[in-house]
Amino acid sequence: MIQSTSAAPQHAVAERSFQAKDTSRNRVFPVDVWYPEGAGTEALPMILFSHHSGGSRRASTFLTTHLASYGYVVAAMDHSEVVAPELARKENETPEQRAARGAGWIASRVPDILFLLEYMLSQPVAGVRVDADRIGLAGHSFGGWTVLEAPNFEPRIRSVVALAPGGSTKHRPGIIPVVLEFRWTRKIPMLLVAADQDASLQMEVMYDIFEQAPEPKKMVVLERADHMHFVDDVEKMHEAFRTMPLSGDLAAIQADMRPIAELCSGEEAHRFIQDVTLDHFNATLKGQDR
């Protein structure tokens, strides 16, 4: 575990919430935005955050607020599977219905993040300017796949941080079957952050994704950590998933999870993730060295 090396936060953090309507898909997305108070007239770099499957726009506020305190505009939305009734889980689904719903989740993810990008570039926060030439993406799990897939379609993305991302053909049963294509047509610095005890998206998956990714790229490993160490309330979320009644493939994942007492604390994990993510974006969007 590395020690925190970040200087003291530069700004108090302000927060705004919006309802953003995508008229092309007739969906309304709750959006939260974090930004430095007193930013003035300077155009600020922006980071869009994509949450994990089953999460929400506020899944990782430990990271979104941290980045905002260092001079970034940070925005996150509830993805389509959260807001679209047609994509919601239903009782007594047939396997065909479940598969169709899953395909709808996958098909919606990149359009969601691209919609959020356009929405934020319309400057929805009074007194806060976004620099369209300094756009970064960060995401966890399904959101990690989302932010690695989006550069296939959006040339304005300049930097990416993927936290325990999906996207490998080596994923275990029970994981959303997304596959990364890496059809990037330009160099985009990528940081992949893995957890060495991740029972859902194991280290084999992380190494496979990292090997496929184009340069420039870096990978760091969070030690004694599992998949829920990338969200708020680590201890609660980890044990809730580890002990809830599940069957089949998900129960097999549960069986491989270690009790939270055997893993690093949420505070330690969050400090590590904050540090490496901030360092990456500072270097790639602000041109700053540690």
Backbone as numpy.savetxt, mean C-alpha at the origin, in Angstrom:
# Nx Ny Nz CAx CAy CAz Cx Cy Cz
16.94 -5.50 13.43 16.09 -4.31 13.43 16.98 -3.07 13.43
16.75 -2.14 12.49 17.54 -0.92 12.46 16.94 0.09 13.42
17.76 1.02 13.85 17.30 2.09 14.71 16.78 3.24 13.87
15.84 3.98 14.42 15.30 5.13 13.70 16.38 6.17 13.48
16.50 6.62 12.22 17.52 7.61 11.88 16.89 8.90 11.36
15.58 8.97 11.30 14.92 10.16 10.76 15.07 11.33 11.72
15.26 12.51 11.17 15.25 13.71 11.98 13.83 13.95 12.48
13.70 14.90 13.41 12.37 15.21 13.93 11.46 15.67 12.80
10.18 15.30 12.85 9.24 15.74 11.81 9.30 17.25 11.61
9.16 17.65 10.38 9.29 19.06 10.03 7.98 19.83 10.17
6.85 19.13 10.16 5.56 19.80 10.10 4.53 19.09 10.98
3.62 19.87 11.53 2.38 19.29 12.04 1.56 18.82 10.84
0.70 17.85 11.05 -0.05 17.25 9.95 -1.52 17.64 10.02
-2.02 18.12 8.91 -3.45 18.40 8.76 -4.08 17.27 7.96
-5.38 17.13 8.06 -6.09 16.03 7.39 -7.42 16.53 6.84
-7.75 16.07 5.65 -9.04 16.36 5.04 -9.65 15.07 4.51
-10.97 15.04 4.47 -11.70 13.89 3.91 -12.65 14.38 2.83
-12.80 13.56 1.77 -13.65 13.92 0.65 -14.45 12.70 0.21
-15.47 12.97 -0.57 -16.16 11.94 -1.35 -15.88 12.26 -2.82
-15.17 11.39 -3.49 -14.77 11.61 -4.88 -15.57 10.70 -5.79
-16.34 11.27 -6.70 -17.19 10.47 -7.58 -16.50 10.21 -8.92
-16.42 8.93 -9.26 -15.93 8.51 -10.58 -17.16 8.31 -11.46
-17.47 9.29 -12.29 -18.70 9.23 -13.08 -18.64 8.14 -14.14
-17.44 7.80 -14.60 -17.33 6.77 -15.64 -17.74 5.39 -15.13
-17.57 5.15 -13.82 -17.94 3.84 -13.24 -19.08 3.97 -12.24
-19.56 5.19 -12.06 -20.65 5.45 -11.11 -20.32 4.91 -9.72
-19.12 5.26 -9.24 -18.68 4.86 -7.90 -18.23 6.10 -7.14
-18.54 6.12 -5.85 -18.14 7.23 -4.99 -17.13 6.69 -3.98
-15.96 7.30 -3.96 -14.86 6.82 -3.14 -14.58 7.76 -1.98
-14.62 7.27 -0.75 -14.11 8.09 0.36 -12.59 8.24 0.21
-12.11 9.44 0.38 -10.68 9.75 0.24 -10.24 10.53 1.47
-9.11 10.14 2.04 -8.47 10.91 3.10 -7.15 11.45 2.58
-6.84 12.69 2.96 -5.61 13.35 2.54 -4.91 13.89 3.77
-3.61 13.62 3.87 -2.77 14.14 4.94 -1.73 15.07 4.29
-1.46 16.19 4.93 -0.53 17.14 4.32 0.07 18.02 5.43
1.23 18.61 5.16 1.86 19.45 6.19 1.14 20.77 6.36
0.90 21.12 7.60 0.30 22.43 7.87 1.27 23.53 7.48
0.73 24.63 7.01 1.57 25.76 6.67 2.52 25.51 5.53
2.07 24.72 4.54 2.94 24.36 3.43 3.27 25.54 2.53
2.45 26.55 2.53 2.70 27.73 1.70 2.36 27.48 0.25
3.05 28.17 -0.62 2.72 28.11 -2.05 3.55 27.10 -2.82
4.52 26.48 -2.17 5.38 25.52 -2.86 4.58 24.29 -3.28
4.83 23.80 -4.50 4.20 22.56 -4.96 4.91 21.38 -4.29
4.15 20.50 -3.65 4.70 19.41 -2.85 4.64 18.08 -3.59
5.61 17.21 -3.34 5.51 15.85 -3.89 4.33 15.12 -3.27
3.76 14.19 -4.02 2.56 13.48 -3.56 2.79 11.98 -3.58
2.26 11.31 -2.57 2.29 9.85 -2.49 0.87 9.34 -2.34
0.49 8.40 -3.18 -0.80 7.74 -3.08 -0.60 6.39 -2.40
-1.46 6.08 -1.42 -1.33 4.82 -0.68 -2.49 3.89 -1.05
-2.17 2.60 -1.29 -3.16 1.59 -1.65 -3.21 0.51 -0.57
-4.39 0.29 -0.02 -4.54 -0.62 1.13 -4.64 -2.08 0.71
-4.50 -2.96 1.70 -4.57 -4.41 1.48 -6.01 -4.87 1.29
-6.17 -6.08 0.80 -7.50 -6.68 0.69 -8.12 -6.81 2.08
-9.36 -6.34 2.20 -10.01 -6.35 3.51 -9.70 -5.14 4.34
-8.90 -4.22 3.80 -8.52 -3.02 4.53 -9.34 -1.82 4.11
-8.80 -0.65 4.40 -9.47 0.60 4.07 -8.41 1.68 3.90
-8.86 2.86 3.53 -7.93 3.98 3.30 -7.15 4.33 4.56
-7.64 3.94 5.73 -6.98 4.27 6.99 -6.27 3.05 7.58
-5.92 2.10 6.75 -5.30 0.88 7.25 -3.91 1.12 7.82
-3.17 2.09 7.26 -1.78 2.31 7.64 -1.52 3.80 7.90
-2.30 4.38 8.79 -2.12 5.80 9.07 -0.79 6.09 9.76
-0.18 5.07 10.38 1.15 5.27 10.96 2.13 5.73 9.88
1.93 5.29 8.64 2.83 5.64 7.55 2.36 6.89 6.80
1.06 7.00 6.54 0.57 8.15 5.78 0.81 9.46 6.53
0.57 9.45 7.84 0.80 10.67 8.61 2.29 10.98 8.75
3.09 9.94 8.87 4.54 10.14 8.99 5.09 10.82 7.73
4.71 10.34 6.58 5.19 10.94 5.34 4.73 12.39 5.21
3.48 12.65 5.59 2.98 14.02 5.52 3.77 14.96 6.43
4.23 14.46 7.56 4.97 15.30 8.49 6.34 15.70 7.95
6.79 15.03 6.91 8.06 15.36 6.27 7.88 16.05 4.93
6.71 16.63 4.70 6.55 17.49 3.55 5.91 16.87 2.33
5.18 15.78 2.49 4.47 15.14 1.38 2.96 15.33 1.52
2.30 15.44 0.39 0.85 15.28 0.35 0.59 13.79 0.17
-0.20 13.19 1.04 -0.46 11.75 0.99 -1.96 11.53 0.90
-2.39 10.72 -0.04 -3.82 10.46 -0.24 -4.07 8.96 -0.30
-5.20 8.55 0.27 -5.61 7.14 0.22 -7.12 7.07 0.07
-7.58 6.05 -0.64 -9.00 5.85 -0.90 -9.43 4.48 -0.41
-10.72 4.31 -0.18 -11.30 2.98 -0.06 -11.44 2.43 -1.47
-10.83 1.29 -1.74 -10.87 0.74 -3.10 -12.27 0.20 -3.45
-12.44 -0.14 -4.72 -13.76 -0.50 -5.23 -14.40 -1.66 -4.49
-13.60 -2.64 -4.05 -14.21 -3.78 -3.36 -14.85 -3.38 -2.05
-14.47 -2.19 -1.54 -15.07 -1.68 -0.30 -16.35 -0.91 -0.60
-16.40 -0.19 -1.71 -17.50 0.76 -1.94 -18.54 0.28 -2.96
-18.19 -0.65 -3.85 -19.11 -1.05 -4.92 -19.98 -2.23 -4.47
-21.28 -2.07 -4.39 -22.15 -3.17 -3.93 -21.99 -4.44 -4.76
-21.77 -4.30 -6.05 -21.67 -5.48 -6.91 -20.41 -6.30 -6.64
-19.44 -5.71 -5.91 -18.21 -6.43 -5.60 -18.18 -6.94 -4.16
-19.25 -6.75 -3.43 -19.30 -7.18 -2.03 -19.52 -8.68 -1.93
-19.02 -9.26 -0.85 -19.24 -10.68 -0.58 -20.73 -10.91 -0.32
-21.21 -12.05 -0.80 -22.61 -12.41 -0.60 -22.70 -13.80 0.03
-23.76 -14.01 0.78 -23.96 -15.31 1.41 -24.24 -16.37 0.36
-23.76 -17.56 0.64 -24.04 -18.74 -0.21 -23.59 -18.54 -1.65
-22.43 -17.89 -1.84 -21.90 -17.71 -3.19 -21.52 -19.06 -3.79
-21.77 -19.18 -5.07 -21.25 -20.34 -5.80 -19.78 -20.07 -6.11
-19.02 -21.11 -6.42 -17.62 -20.89 -6.81 -17.49 -19.95 -8.00
-18.43 -20.02 -8.93 -18.39 -19.14 -10.11 -18.63 -17.69 -9.71
-19.56 -17.47 -8.79 -19.83 -16.10 -8.32 -18.63 -15.54 -7.55
-18.01 -16.39 -6.75 -16.84 -15.95 -5.99 -15.70 -15.58 -6.94
-15.50 -16.40 -7.95 -14.44 -16.12 -8.92 -14.72 -14.83 -9.69
-15.97 -14.60 -10.05 -16.33 -13.37 -10.77 -16.12 -12.15 -9.90
-16.46 -12.27 -8.62 -16.24 -11.15 -7.70 -14.75 -10.87 -7.56
-13.95 -11.90 -7.42 -12.51 -11.72 -7.31 -11.93 -11.06 -8.55
-12.41 -11.47 -9.71 -11.94 -10.85 -10.95 -12.32 -9.38 -11.00
-13.49 -9.04 -10.46 -13.90 -7.65 -10.39 -13.02 -6.83 -9.47
-12.62 -7.43 -8.35 -11.69 -6.74 -7.45 -10.38 -6.41 -8.18
-9.84 -7.41 -8.86 -8.55 -7.24 -9.54 -8.67 -6.19 -10.64
-9.73 -6.29 -11.43 -9.90 -5.38 -12.57 -10.08 -3.93 -12.13
-10.55 -3.71 -10.90 -10.85 -2.35 -10.44 -9.65 -1.65 -9.83
-8.66 -2.39 -9.40 -7.61 -1.81 -8.57 -6.79 -0.71 -9.27
-6.22 -0.99 -10.42 -5.42 0.02 -11.09 -6.28 1.21 -11.54
-7.46 0.99 -12.13 -8.32 2.15 -12.42 -8.62 3.00 -11.19
-8.76 2.38 -10.02 -8.98 3.13 -8.79 -7.82 4.10 -8.52
-6.60 3.59 -8.54 -5.46 4.42 -8.18 -5.21 5.50 -9.23
-5.50 5.20 -10.49 -5.35 6.21 -11.54 -6.42 7.29 -11.41
-7.62 6.90 -11.01 -8.66 7.89 -10.73 -8.23 8.79 -9.58
-7.67 8.21 -8.52 -7.24 9.01 -7.38 -6.14 9.98 -7.80
-5.24 9.55 -8.66 -4.19 10.44 -9.14 -4.79 11.65 -9.84
-5.70 11.42 -10.76 -6.31 12.55 -11.48 -7.09 13.45 -10.53
-7.79 12.85 -9.60 -8.55 13.63 -8.63 -7.64 14.54 -7.82
-6.53 14.00 -7.34 -5.62 14.78 -6.51 -4.90 15.85 -7.31
-4.64 15.61 -8.57 -3.99 16.62 -9.40 -4.93 17.78 -9.72
-6.22 17.61 -9.45 -7.16 18.72 -9.61 -7.10 19.69 -8.43
-6.15 19.43 -7.47 -5.91 20.31 -6.32 -7.16 20.46 -5.44
-7.67 19.37 -4.86 -8.91 19.46 -4.07 -8.73 20.07 -2.68
-7.48 20.21 -2.21 -7.25 20.77 -0.88 -6.87 22.24 -1.04
-7.70 23.12 -0.57 -7.44 24.55 -0.69 -6.12 24.91 -0.01
-5.28 25.65 -0.73 -4.02 26.10 -0.17 -2.90 25.10 -0.24
-3.13 23.94 -0.85 -2.09 22.91 -0.99 -1.91 22.59 -2.46
-0.69 22.74 -2.95 -0.39 22.46 -4.36 0.38 21.17 -4.48
-0.02 20.33 -5.45 0.64 19.06 -5.73 1.54 19.23 -6.94
2.76 18.70 -6.84 3.72 18.73 -7.94 3.52 17.50 -8.81
2.99 17.68 -10.01 2.69 16.57 -10.91 3.94 15.86 -11.40
5.10 16.45 -11.20 6.36 15.83 -11.62 7.01 15.02 -10.52
6.38 14.97 -9.34 6.95 14.19 -8.23 5.85 13.37 -7.58
5.51 12.26 -8.25 4.42 11.39 -7.80 5.00 10.04 -7.40
4.67 9.60 -6.20 5.07 8.28 -5.72 3.87 7.45 -5.31
4.04 6.15 -5.29 3.00 5.23 -4.85 3.55 4.32 -3.76
2.70 4.00 -2.78 3.04 3.02 -1.76 1.82 2.16 -1.52
2.03 0.87 -1.29 0.89 -0.02 -1.05 1.31 -1.29 -0.35
0.35 -1.90 0.32 0.59 -3.11 1.10 -0.22 -4.28 0.55
0.42 -5.42 0.33 -0.24 -6.67 -0.04 -0.94 -6.54 -1.40
-2.26 -6.64 -1.45 -3.00 -6.38 -2.70 -2.69 -4.96 -3.18
-2.54 -4.05 -2.23 -2.14 -2.68 -2.59 -0.71 -2.62 -3.10
0.16 -3.52 -2.63 1.50 -3.59 -3.17 1.50 -4.00 -4.63
0.67 -4.99 -4.95 0.50 -5.36 -6.36 -0.05 -4.17 -7.16
-1.01 -3.48 -6.59 -1.64 -2.34 -7.27 -0.61 -1.30 -7.67
0.28 -0.94 -6.74 1.22 0.14 -7.03 2.36 -0.32 -7.93
2.61 -1.62 -8.00 3.61 -2.13 -8.94 3.02 -2.32 -10.34
1.73 -2.50 -10.41 1.07 -2.68 -11.71 0.73 -1.34 -12.35
0.43 -0.32 -11.56 -0.01 0.97 -12.10 1.00 1.62 -13.05
2.32 1.50 -12.84 3.24 2.14 -13.79 3.17 1.58 -15.22
2.54 0.43 -15.39 2.32 -0.06 -16.76 1.43 0.88 -17.55
0.63 1.69 -16.84 -0.40 2.51 -17.49 -0.23 4.01 -17.27
0.65 4.41 -16.35 0.72 5.82 -15.97 2.17 6.32 -15.98
2.52 7.18 -16.94 3.91 7.64 -17.06 4.34 8.65 -16.03
3.41 9.21 -15.25 3.80 10.24 -14.29 4.30 9.68 -12.96
4.19 8.38 -12.77 4.67 7.77 -11.53 6.20 7.74 -11.55
6.81 8.27 -10.48 8.27 8.40 -10.44 8.95 7.47 -9.45
8.20 6.91 -8.50 8.83 6.12 -7.45 7.77 5.23 -6.80
8.17 4.04 -6.34 7.22 3.07 -5.78 7.83 2.40 -4.55
7.00 2.23 -3.51 7.34 1.39 -2.36 6.26 0.32 -2.23
6.67 -0.94 -2.31 5.74 -2.07 -2.21 6.00 -2.81 -0.90
5.00 -2.85 -0.03 5.09 -3.48 1.28 4.47 -4.86 1.20
5.30 -5.91 1.29 4.82 -7.29 1.21 3.81 -7.45 0.08
4.20 -7.16 -1.17 3.23 -7.14 -2.27 2.85 -8.53 -2.76
1.64 -8.65 -3.30 1.26 -9.81 -4.07 1.76 -9.66 -5.50
1.55 -10.73 -6.30 1.88 -10.61 -7.70 2.74 -11.71 -8.26
3.16 -12.68 -7.43 3.99 -13.78 -7.91 3.14 -15.00 -8.23
3.54 -15.74 -9.25 2.86 -17.00 -9.56 3.13 -18.06 -8.49
4.05 -17.78 -7.57 4.40 -18.74 -6.53 3.57 -18.55 -5.26
2.53 -17.72 -5.34 1.72 -17.47 -4.14 1.04 -18.76 -3.67
0.77 -18.85 -2.41 0.14 -20.04 -1.85 -1.37 -20.00 -2.06
-2.06 -21.13 -2.02 -3.52 -21.13 -2.17 -4.17 -20.26 -1.10
-5.25 -19.58 -1.51 -5.97 -18.69 -0.62 -5.61 -17.23 -0.81
-4.55 -16.96 -1.56 -4.11 -15.59 -1.82 -4.70 -15.14 -3.16
-5.12 -13.88 -3.25 -5.69 -13.35 -4.49 -4.71 -13.59 -5.64
-5.15 -14.23 -6.73 -4.24 -14.69 -7.78 -3.86 -13.60 -8.79
-3.21 -12.55 -8.29 -2.73 -11.50 -9.19 -1.30 -11.81 -9.63
-0.96 -11.37 -10.82 0.38 -11.60 -11.36 0.92 -10.27 -11.89
2.14 -9.95 -11.54 2.76 -8.72 -12.01 3.36 -8.92 -13.40
3.24 -7.88 -14.23 3.74 -7.95 -15.60 5.03 -7.16 -15.79
5.22 -6.08 -15.02 6.40 -5.23 -15.14 6.67 -4.81 -16.58
5.66 -4.22 -17.19 5.82 -3.67 -18.54 6.18 -2.18 -18.46
7.06 -1.85 -17.54 7.46 -0.46 -17.36 8.32 -0.03 -18.54
8.08 1.15 -19.04 8.81 1.64 -20.21 9.86 2.69 -19.82
10.07 2.90 -18.53 11.04 3.87 -18.04 11.55 3.37 -16.69
12.63 3.96 -16.23 13.20 3.56 -14.95 12.42 4.20 -13.81
11.92 3.36 -12.91 11.17 3.81 -11.74 11.82 3.17 -10.52
12.46 3.94 -9.66 13.07 3.34 -8.46 12.02 2.64 -7.60
12.31 1.38 -7.26 11.37 0.57 -6.47 12.05 0.10 -5.20
11.32 0.20 -4.10 11.73 -0.40 -2.84 10.70 -1.46 -2.47
11.16 -2.68 -2.22 10.30 -3.76 -1.74 10.65 -4.02 -0.29
9.64 -3.97 0.58 9.83 -4.25 2.01 9.12 -5.56 2.33
9.89 -6.55 2.75 9.35 -7.87 3.06 9.38 -8.13 4.56
8.58 -9.11 5.02 8.59 -9.55 6.41 9.04 -11.00 6.45
10.05 -11.29 7.25 10.68 -12.61 7.15 9.82 -13.75 7.68
8.79 -13.45 8.50 7.90 -14.49 9.01 6.50 -14.39 8.39
6.40 -13.80 7.23 5.11 -13.59 6.57 4.52 -14.94 6.15
3.41 -15.31 6.76 2.77 -16.59 6.43 1.86 -16.48 5.22
1.46 -15.28 4.86 0.55 -15.09 3.73 1.31 -14.94 2.42
2.26 -14.01 2.39 3.09 -13.78 1.21 4.53 -13.99 1.65
4.97 -15.23 1.47 6.21 -15.68 2.07 7.44 -15.12 1.35
8.59 -15.32 1.97 9.83 -14.77 1.42 10.11 -15.31 0.01
9.72 -16.52 -0.28 9.88 -17.05 -1.64 9.16 -16.16 -2.65
7.98 -15.69 -2.29 7.21 -14.79 -3.15 7.93 -13.46 -3.31
8.46 -12.93 -2.20 9.15 -11.64 -2.25 10.39 -11.71 -3.14
11.17 -12.78 -3.00 12.36 -12.92 -3.84 11.98 -13.05 -5.32
10.90 -13.76 -5.59 10.46 -13.93 -6.98 10.07 -12.58 -7.60
9.30 -11.79 -6.86 8.90 -10.47 -7.36 10.12 -9.58 -7.54
11.02 -9.60 -6.57 12.20 -8.75 -6.66 13.06 -9.10 -7.87
13.20 -10.38 -8.13 14.01 -10.81 -9.28 13.38 -10.36 -10.60
12.06 -10.36 -10.67 11.37 -9.95 -11.90 11.43 -8.44 -12.12
11.48 -7.67 -11.05 11.36 -6.21 -11.15 12.57 -5.62 -11.88
12.34 -4.60 -12.69 13.45 -3.95 -13.37 14.26 -3.07 -12.43
15.50 -2.80 -12.80 16.32 -1.84 -12.07 15.81 -0.42 -12.35
16.06 0.50 -11.42 16.74 0.37 -10.13 15.80 -0.15 -9.05
16.31 -1.00 -8.18 15.46 -1.62 -7.17 16.27 -1.94 -5.93
15.57 -1.95 -4.80 16.15 -2.36 -3.53 15.13 -3.19 -2.77
15.62 -4.07 -1.93 14.75 -4.87 -1.07 15.33 -4.87 0.33
14.47 -4.65 1.32 14.86 -4.74 2.72 13.90 -5.68 3.41
14.37 -6.30 4.49 13.58 -7.32 5.19 13.35 -6.89 6.64
12.10 -6.85 7.01 11.69 -6.58 8.39 11.73 -7.90 9.16
12.59 -8.00 10.17 12.80 -9.25 10.88 11.76 -9.48 11.96
11.45 -10.77 12.16 10.50 -11.20 13.19 9.15 -10.52 12.99
8.69 -10.51 11.74 7.44 -9.81 11.42 6.61 -10.63 10.46
5.29 -10.45 10.53 4.33 -11.15 9.67 3.58 -10.11 8.83
2.54 -10.54 8.16 1.88 -9.72 7.15 1.16 -8.51 7.74
0.68 -8.61 8.97 -0.06 -7.51 9.58 0.83 -6.49 10.27
2.13 -6.66 10.19 3.03 -5.65 10.77 3.08 -4.38 9.93
2.41 -4.38 8.78 2.40 -3.21 7.90 1.15 -2.36 8.07
0.31 -2.68 9.06 -0.92 -1.93 9.27 -0.95 -1.37 10.68
-1.92 -0.49 10.96 -2.11 0.03 12.31 -2.56 -1.10 13.25
-2.37 -0.90 14.54 -2.82 -1.85 15.57 -2.32 -3.26 15.27
-1.00 -3.39 15.10 -0.40 -4.66 14.67 -0.81 -5.81 15.56
-0.64 -5.66 16.87 -0.90 -6.77 17.77 -2.35 -7.25 17.67
-3.27 -6.30 17.65 -4.69 -6.64 17.55 -5.01 -7.30 16.21
-4.53 -6.74 15.12 -4.86 -7.25 13.79 -4.24 -8.62 13.54
-3.02 -8.82 13.98 -2.35 -10.11 13.80 -3.09 -11.22 14.54
-3.38 -10.99 15.80 -4.04 -12.04 16.59 -5.47 -12.26 16.15
-6.14 -11.21 15.69 -7.51 -11.38 15.19 -7.54 -12.31 14.00
-6.60 -12.12 13.06 -6.58 -13.01 11.90 -6.10 -14.41 12.29
-5.12 -14.49 13.17 -4.54 -15.79 13.53 -5.54 -16.68 14.25
-6.51 -16.09 14.96 -7.40 -16.88 15.81 -8.84 -16.94 15.33
-9.20 -16.21 14.25 -10.59 -16.24 13.81 -10.92 -17.60 13.19
-12.20 -18.02 13.25 -12.58 -19.32 12.68 -12.48 -19.28 11.15
-11.58 -20.06 10.60 -11.41 -20.15 9.16 -11.23 -21.60 8.77
-11.40 -21.87 7.49 -11.25 -23.23 7.00 -10.47 -23.21 5.70
-10.09 -24.40 5.25 -9.46 -24.53 3.94 -8.10 -23.85 3.85
-7.89 -23.15 2.74 -6.59 -22.54 2.47 -6.22 -21.48 3.50
-7.19 -20.70 3.95 -6.90 -19.66 4.93 -6.53 -20.25 6.28
-7.14 -21.37 6.64 -6.77 -22.04 7.87 -5.34 -22.55 7.81
-4.91 -22.96 6.63 -3.52 -23.41 6.46 -2.55 -22.25 6.66
-2.93 -21.06 6.20 -2.09 -19.88 6.44 -2.04 -19.59 7.93
-3.20 -19.63 8.60 -3.25 -19.40 10.04 -2.30 -20.33 10.80
-2.28 -21.58 10.37 -1.46 -22.58 11.08 0.02 -22.24 11.04
0.43 -21.47 10.06 1.84 -21.10 9.92 2.18 -19.79 10.62
1.18 -19.12 11.19 1.42 -17.84 11.85 1.90 -18.06 13.28
2.93 -17.34 13.67 3.43 -17.41 15.04 2.65 -16.44 15.92
2.45 -16.75 17.19 1.80 -15.80 18.10 2.56 -14.48 18.11
1.84 -13.39 18.31 2.45 -12.07 18.24 3.54 -11.92 19.30
3.44 -12.62 20.41 4.46 -12.52 21.46 5.82 -13.01 20.99
5.86 -13.82 19.93 7.11 -14.33 19.39 7.68 -13.45 18.28
6.98 -12.36 17.95 7.38 -11.48 16.86 7.74 -10.10 17.39
8.25 -9.27 16.51 8.59 -7.91 16.94 7.33 -7.11 17.23
7.48 -6.06 17.97 6.32 -5.24 18.32 5.87 -4.39 17.15
4.64 -3.93 17.21 4.14 -3.03 16.19 4.95 -1.74 16.15
5.35 -1.24 17.31 6.13 0.00 17.36 7.46 -0.16 16.63
8.16 -1.28 16.87 9.43 -1.52 16.18 9.23 -1.62 14.67
8.20 -2.37 14.27 7.94 -2.55 12.84 7.61 -1.23 12.18
6.77 -0.45 12.81 6.36 0.82 12.21 7.55 1.78 12.07
8.43 1.80 13.05 9.59 2.67 12.97 10.47 2.28 11.78
10.67 0.99 11.60 11.48 0.49 10.48 10.83 0.87 9.14
9.54 0.62 9.02 8.83 0.90 7.76 8.81 2.39 7.47
8.57 3.20 8.49 8.61 4.66 8.31 9.97 5.11 7.80
11.03 4.59 8.42 12.38 5.03 8.06 12.74 4.67 6.63
12.54 3.41 6.26 13.00 2.99 4.93 12.12 3.60 3.84
10.83 3.77 4.11 9.94 4.37 3.12 10.28 5.84 2.92
10.44 6.56 4.02 10.79 7.97 3.92 12.13 8.16 3.22
13.11 7.35 3.56 14.42 7.46 2.91 14.30 7.27 1.40
13.50 6.29 1.00 13.34 6.01 -0.44 12.70 7.18 -1.16
11.62 7.70 -0.61 10.94 8.81 -1.29 11.76 10.10 -1.21
12.46 10.33 -0.12 13.31 11.51 -0.06 14.39 11.47 -1.14
14.96 10.28 -1.35 16.02 10.15 -2.35 15.48 10.26 -3.76
14.31 9.68 -4.01 13.83 9.58 -5.39 12.90 10.71 -5.82
12.24 11.36 -4.86 11.33 12.46 -5.20 11.87 13.82 -4.78
12.79 13.84 -3.82 13.34 15.11 -3.37 14.84 15.23 -3.64
15.48 14.14 -4.07 16.91 14.20 -4.33 17.76 14.34 -3.10
17.25 13.85 -1.96 17.97 13.96 -0.69 18.61 12.64 -0.32
19.82 12.69 0.19 20.46 11.52 0.78 20.17 11.53 2.27
20.30 10.33 2.88 20.07 10.23 4.33 21.03 11.14 5.05
